[in-house]
Amino acid sequence: MENFRKVRTSEEEMPLPFPDLPPDVVEMKVKEGSKIRNLMNFAMAQMELKGRRQIVFSGCGRAVTKTITCVEIMKRKLGGLHQVTKVRYKTVLEVWENQDPPPDGPAQNLTVHKNVPSICILLSRDPLDPNQTGYQPPEPRHEAGEDASGSSTKGLKRPLPPPCEELLPKKLQVQVSDSPRGSGTTAGQLD
């Protein structure tokens, strides 16, 4: 494979796995190189400014984790969204070209069919069928971890407990010189 380089990649087009979607539903196709900020700006504008009721995020291969990240950000910012997740495989076609073709023949191409994991996530302001596979209800608006201002303390680090007495050294002595050059001795002694 060292003499081959990838010249083309194409994905198999598949219909969305959600029945009864409106024809104008927004599909956010997340790619490996997509910027989350750009995706979220567009998606939030669609849901908040244009009043969309549903949005679909989809991604395959290395973009799956970025797709899930976008969905979680949107759920946290908007709140009250119903979710249905569908996982499947998508066929990706890669064409590789030989960089060192034989002198007496045409350039050789190699075609590779790969099955890569794919995810489609539907977010909806309207209730969805809770009996369908992959359904997640909206998270409650006010959890125990929220303070009066509405900001969540969930996920913040708790302070460490005080150290056990047996782990502390019995005595620690440090001497520091008053000299600006530090010519005095600094000694640490543990008993």
C-alpha distance (Angstrom), angle and dihedral (degrees) to the residues before:
residue distance angle dihedral
M1 . . .
E2 3.80 . .
N3 3.82 89.8 .
F4 3.81 93.7 52.1
R5 3.78 130.3 80.7
K6 3.76 128.7 -169.2
V7 3.81 111.0 -108.1
R8 3.80 102.9 170.6
T9 3.79 140.7 15.3
S10 3.78 124.7 -172.2
E11 3.79 131.7 177.0
E12 3.76 127.1 -140.7
E13 3.81 108.8 -109.9
M14 3.79 110.5 -126.5
P15 3.80 129.0 -178.8
L16 3.79 117.4 -113.4
P17 3.83 111.0 -88.8
F18 3.83 94.1 -131.0
P19 3.81 119.6 97.5
D20 3.80 121.9 -143.9
L21 3.80 97.4 24.5
P22 3.79 115.9 156.8
P23 3.81 111.8 -107.1
D24 3.81 92.5 -119.2
V25 3.82 96.1 53.4
V26 3.80 112.8 139.9
E27 3.80 114.6 -117.9
M28 3.79 115.9 -161.6
K29 3.82 105.9 -155.6
V30 3.79 104.4 -158.7
K31 3.81 116.2 -155.9
E32 3.79 129.9 -168.7
G33 3.80 91.7 -105.0
S34 3.82 96.7 42.5
K35 3.78 117.2 124.6
I36 3.79 111.9 -125.1
R37 3.82 91.2 -146.0
N38 3.83 91.8 57.1
L39 3.80 92.9 45.5
M40 3.80 92.7 48.9
N41 3.81 94.7 46.1
F42 3.80 90.9 54.9
A43 3.82 95.3 41.2
M44 3.82 93.9 47.6
A45 3.82 90.7 48.5
Q46 3.81 89.9 52.8
M47 3.80 93.6 49.5
E48 3.81 99.5 39.0
L49 3.80 107.5 27.8
K50 3.80 100.7 30.9
G51 3.81 94.1 36.6
R52 3.81 97.7 -128.0
R53 3.79 114.1 176.0
Q54 3.84 97.4 -156.3
I55 3.79 138.4 28.3
V56 3.81 132.1 -179.1
F57 3.80 125.7 -147.5
S58 3.81 117.3 -163.2
G59 3.78 133.9 176.7
C60 3.78 140.0 154.7
G61 3.78 138.2 -154.5
R62 3.78 113.1 -6.5
A63 3.82 91.1 -0.2
V64 3.83 93.3 67.9
T65 3.81 94.7 89.4
K66 3.81 91.8 46.5
T67 3.82 88.9 50.8
I68 3.80 91.2 53.6
T69 3.82 90.8 46.8
C70 3.82 91.1 54.5
V71 3.80 91.4 49.9
E72 3.80 93.0 49.6
I73 3.82 91.5 49.3
M74 3.80 91.2 50.6
K75 3.80 92.8 47.7
R76 3.79 90.9 51.0
K77 3.83 94.5 46.8
L78 3.80 98.3 43.8
G79 3.81 103.0 27.1
G80 3.79 125.7 -165.9
L81 3.81 94.9 62.6
H82 3.79 122.3 147.0
Q83 3.81 114.2 -141.2
V84 3.80 136.7 -156.4
T85 3.80 119.0 -175.4
K86 3.79 124.9 -162.9
V87 3.79 122.8 -173.4
R88 3.80 121.7 -164.9
Y89 3.79 142.7 142.0
K90 3.78 125.8 -94.1
T91 3.79 126.7 -160.9
V92 3.79 115.1 -124.8
L93 3.80 119.5 -166.7
E94 3.83 117.6 -150.2
V95 3.80 123.7 -171.6
W96 3.82 116.6 -157.6
E97 3.81 122.6 -168.0
N98 3.80 124.4 -149.8
Q99 3.82 109.3 -118.5
D100 3.79 93.0 -164.5
P101 3.83 105.1 45.5
P102 3.80 120.2 -177.9
P103 3.83 111.3 -92.0
D104 3.79 94.7 -124.4
G105 3.82 98.9 47.4
P106 3.79 144.2 49.2
A107 3.79 123.7 -84.4
Q108 3.77 112.6 -78.8
N109 3.78 122.5 -130.9
L110 3.76 127.0 -161.6
T111 3.81 120.7 -152.7
V112 3.79 119.3 -156.5
H113 3.82 125.0 -169.0
K114 3.80 112.3 -156.6
N115 3.78 128.3 -173.8
V116 3.80 108.0 -146.1
P117 3.81 129.0 -179.6
S118 3.77 115.4 -100.6
I119 3.79 132.7 -169.6
C120 3.80 132.4 -160.2
I121 3.79 119.9 -171.7
L122 3.79 123.6 -171.2
L123 3.80 117.3 -157.7
S124 3.79 117.3 -167.7
R125 3.78 136.9 179.6
D126 3.81 87.9 -156.2
P127 3.82 120.7 72.6
L128 3.79 115.7 -92.9
D129 3.81 130.2 -156.0
P130 3.83 104.7 -75.0
N131 3.82 91.2 -158.7
Q132 3.78 95.9 64.9
T133 3.78 119.5 101.8
G134 3.80 113.6 -95.9
Y135 3.82 96.8 23.5
Q136 3.81 119.4 150.0
P137 3.82 121.0 -176.8
P138 3.80 120.5 -135.3
E139 3.77 116.5 -83.7
P140 3.80 115.0 -108.3
R141 3.80 112.6 -92.0
H142 3.83 98.3 -129.9
E143 3.76 116.9 36.0
A144 3.79 127.9 -175.7
G145 3.83 89.0 -102.6
E146 3.82 94.2 64.4
D147 3.77 124.0 96.7
A148 3.81 127.2 -148.7
S149 3.81 93.5 -85.0
G150 3.81 90.3 59.9
S151 3.77 96.2 -116.2
S152 3.75 113.5 131.6
T153 3.77 123.1 -122.9
K154 3.78 89.5 -168.6
G155 3.78 111.6 123.0
L156 3.79 95.4 21.5
K157 3.78 117.4 128.4
R158 3.77 116.9 -102.3
P159 3.79 118.4 -133.6
L160 3.76 115.0 -95.8
P161 3.79 116.9 -105.4
P162 3.81 116.0 -109.2
P163 3.80 112.3 -85.4
C164 3.77 119.5 -98.7
E165 3.81 114.8 -99.5
E166 3.80 93.9 -122.4
L167 3.81 91.1 59.7
L168 3.81 94.7 56.1
P169 3.83 119.0 87.6
K170 3.77 114.0 -108.7
K171 3.77 94.6 -127.7
L172 3.80 133.6 5.7
Q173 3.78 119.6 -172.1
V174 3.78 123.5 -173.2
Q175 3.78 125.0 178.9
V176 3.78 119.8 -165.9
S177 3.79 124.4 -170.6
D178 3.79 120.9 -128.4
S179 3.80 89.6 -139.8
P180 3.84 114.7 113.6
R181 3.81 92.1 -136.9
G182 3.76 92.6 53.3
S183 3.82 92.1 -122.4
G184 3.75 90.8 148.2
T185 3.73 119.7 90.6
T186 3.74 124.2 -97.1
A187 3.74 111.8 -155.3
G188 3.72 130.4 178.5
Q189 3.72 118.6 -166.4
L190 3.77 128.1 -173.9
D191 3.77 119.8 -166.7
